[in-house]
Amino acid sequence: MAGAGIVEVTDASFEQEVLQSELPVLVDFWAAWCGPCKALAPTVDQVAGEYAGKLKVAKVDVDRNTAVAMRFGIRGIPALLVFKGGKVVDQIVGYVPKEMIDRSLVKVLA
């Protein structure tokens, strides 16, 4: 379900792809059965394109990667977590308009 410029991340690759990333990372926690997750997917794809080179965008399927979801306390999806330097610096839960994601990313990338 990952679009162009988006990395599918697993429990096994999370440390390397997200926590050790040189760039800030927007991680989309989602599931195949989640309607709001599907609705948010085109927005996440758009963000990946617009912020290419400044931001890494990753997706984690919570059904297949429960360890990462539990580690970061993901209780509701979709959940977008923004990581910078291996730490969570912002979190957005639920379906939100792109402007809200942009506002969050502007603070992180400033």
N, C-alpha and C positions, 0 to 999 in steps of 0.2 A: 504493500500500500504506500510505499515511499515514492515520491515524485523525483524529478531531476534535481540534483544538488542536495538530496536528503539522504542521510545515512541511516540504515536500519541498525539499531543497536540492541544487543542482547545482554543478558546477565554477564556473560563471559567477556564481552568487548566494551562494556560500559566504562570501566576504569580508564582504558586506553583512549577510547573515542571521545569521552566527555570530560572526565576529571583531569586528564593529562593534556587536554587540548590547549594549544597556544591561543586560539580564538575563543571568545565567549561562545557558549552553546545554548541554543533553544531546544529543549527536549519536549517532544509531544508524547505524553503517555496516553495510549488509546487502546481500543479493542474492536474487533471486527463486528461485533453485535451492537455497538454503541452508535445510535443515530446522530447525536450531537458531534461525535468524533468524525463521522463521515461528512457532516455539514462543515466542520472546521477545516478539513483536509485541504480544500482548494486555497484557503487563506494561508495555511502553513506553507503550501507550495509557493504561493506568491511571495511570502516573506523570504523564503529561501532564495528566490531569484533576485529580489530587491537588495538583499543584504549580502549577496555572494562576495566572498573575499574579506568581509568584516565580521561575519557570524557563521558558525556551523549550525546546521539544523539537523536534528536527529529525531527518530521515532522509536518508541519502545512499546511493543505489544504486551500489555499487562497480563494477558492470559498465558503467554508463553515465557514471560520473564518476571516471575513473581518476586524474586529476591530483590531486584532493583526497586520495584514498586513498593515493597514493604520497607526497604531501607529509607526511602524518602517519604514514607507515610502517605502514599497515594490512596485516598479513600474514594474519591469521585473522579470520573473522567468525562470529557477530556481534561487533562491537567497539563499546563505548560509550565515547565520550570526553566529558569534562566540561570546558567552556571557561568561563573567567571573565576578563573584561577582555582578551579576545583570545588568552589563553594556555591551554594544556592543563593542568588542575590535577588531573585524575584520569583513569584509564583502566581499563576492565573488559573483558576479552576472554572470549568464550564465553558459553554460556547460564548464567545465574546466577539465583538466587531474588531476588524483589523486595526482600527485606530487605537484601541486599548493595548493591543500587542505592540504597535509602533511606539506608543508612549513609554511602555516598559523598556523596550530595546534602546530607545534614544538615551535614557538614563544610564543604561549599562555601557553603551558604546561611547558615551561622552568622554 
